[in-house]
Amino acid sequence: MSGAWSRLQSALDLGTRQQVTRLGLLFTMTCVLVALAAFASANNLLFLILAVLLATLLVSDFISRLSLAGLELDFQLPEHICAGRKQMGRIVIRNTKGWMPSFSIHLTATSESGLSAPLYFPVIPGAARVEAPVELFFARRGSYRQNSFRFSTRFPFGFAERRVSVLLAREVLVYPSIDPQPGFEDLLISLQGEIASFYRGQGHDFYRIRPYELSESARHVDWKATAHTGDLQVREFARDQEQAVAFFLDLNVPADQAAWFESMVDCCAFLAWNMTQRGSRVRFRTQEVDWQLPEEANVYTILKYLAIVSPRTGAALPASHERNVFQIVFSASPDRLMEAGWELGGNNIRLLTPDASLPLVGAGPGKSAS
């Protein structure tokens, strides 16, 4: 029994704040007026009424503290969270008081915690656990290390709103948005066409009819097209090998291009997600990392990295060794790429710079649209 009382006492000693409500202010003014009248008239009935009013204030304060005491909070989040997307989580509240319920509990959170709307619990029984689904929304990518919540109640009489803050020291990693933003879908369609064109070859999926070239096998000659044009025409097919795409995100970004960098992080996440979902092999590089998917990492490894990546002024550029792979390059300094030996004019590269405006349909390989 003594252990339970000591826990209750420590719970009551938690740092709480309170805000007097309009009803509480009116009640306090009533107490003052009754007190003045009692002392001025020496009327015992008024003194008795004053005692009842003051006792009501004390009881209200004690019960309000007791309702907030002993509440424990757990915030259950999805394994993967993306910025700009509403997702569902769960709030779990435990009342550790073995005999005393908590009444009229409001739960709110800061915007950094992802909780988009406050919750209300009419009663939380003693020694009970209650759960509630919640809608989560994080506007920005990043690492959220402190999730601040607040319990509050006006129980029992509404004279004051008592509040107690709860800090969950848990890191929440929010990925960049993988949902299409203006121009992203058009860019994806354009890139798919360029990638298919780069990987054309002798496979099974029909790609196009084109003029015959020396040393080619006659078995691919399209005789109908040949008769129609008068020149030998052959059927070209998509290559059987897997399509591979190499992403390079240049971290050397000037301070005045911070907004462009954030947009390109979202674009990179969107493209990497969609291409891995379509079965493409992906290589992802920056000045800090170099991963091959799926051998060395998966798409969530990329998203976790993009969640916390930041510009690095002066970061050296790696050499380009992707001549046989289609490359998607995000860089604020094309001149630096060329000085480092990157070949930006080939048909296997799409360069995205701050001068490029989305959608980029119509930009040729190795060029940025303006």
Secondary structure, DSSP 4 states (H G I P E B T S, - for coil): -HHHHHHHHHHHTS-EEEEE-HHHHHHHHHHHHHHHHHHHHT-HHHHHHHHHHHHHHHHHHHHHHHHHTTEEEEEE--SSEETT--EEEEEEEEE--SS--EEEEEEEE-GGGTB-S-EEEEEE-TT-EEEEEEEE--SS-EEE--EEEEEEE-TTT-SEEEEEEEEE---EEEEPP-S--TTHHHHHHHHHHHHHHHTEESSSEEEEEEE--TT--GGGB-HHHHHHHSS-EEEEEE-SSPPEEEEEE-----GGGHHHHHHHHHHHHHHHHHHHHTT-EEEEE-SS-EEEETTT--HHHHHHHHHH----TTPPPPPP--TTSEEEEE-S-HHHHHHTT--TTSTTEEEE-TT--S--TTPPTT----
